[in-house]
Amino acid sequence: MSEPLVIVGNGMAAACLCEELAQRALGRYAVAVIGEEPRLAYNRVLLSSVLLAAKCAEHAADVSV
């Protein structure tokens, strides 16, 4: 039987913890993540790079027309 584990917060630290638990102790814990955000966590550190790349691609498309 899995041990209950509650993670409070749905940021990158919680997402990384869940990934580590899945790799190291799959099935050992019944994990519940509690957070205010309605969507799954995403890497906010890389978000600016992703948005910048999208903006650069958009600009390149405008220039080539």
N, C-alpha and C positions, 0 to 999 in steps of 0.2 A: 504494500500500500504506500502511496506517495505521501510525503510529509507536506503539509500546507506551508506555503511561503507567500507572504504579501509584500509587494514592492510598492512603496508610495512614491509617486512621481513618474512621469512618462517621458523623461528627457533622454539624452544620449547615454547617460550613465546607466539608467534602467535598461535601455535597449542592449547595451554592451553586456550587462550582467545576465540578461536573458540569453543572449547568444553564448556566453561562456557556460552557463548552466546547461544549455542544450548540448554543447560539445563535451563537457566534462561529466555531467551527471544526468543524462537524459532519463526521464522517468522517475528520478528520485524525489522530485518536488512537484506539487500541484501549485503552479504559479498563478497568482492573481496580481495584475498591475493596475494600480489605481492612479488616475491622473485627471486633470481638468480638460485636457485636449481631447476633442472628439475623434481624432485620427491617430494612426500609428506614428511612432517617433520617426524622425528623419535626422540626418546629419546636418545640423545647422552650420557647422564649421565649413563644410564643403559647399553650402548653399550659394554663397557669394561667387565662388568659382564657376558653379553651374550656370548661374544667372548671367555672369559675365560672358561665358562661352556662347550662350544663347543670344545675347545682345550682339556679340561680334559676328555670329553667323547671320543674324538678321541684317546687320549693316553690310556685310559682304554681299548678300543677296540683292540689297538695294543698289549697291555700287555697280554690280554686273549687269543690271537691266539697262 
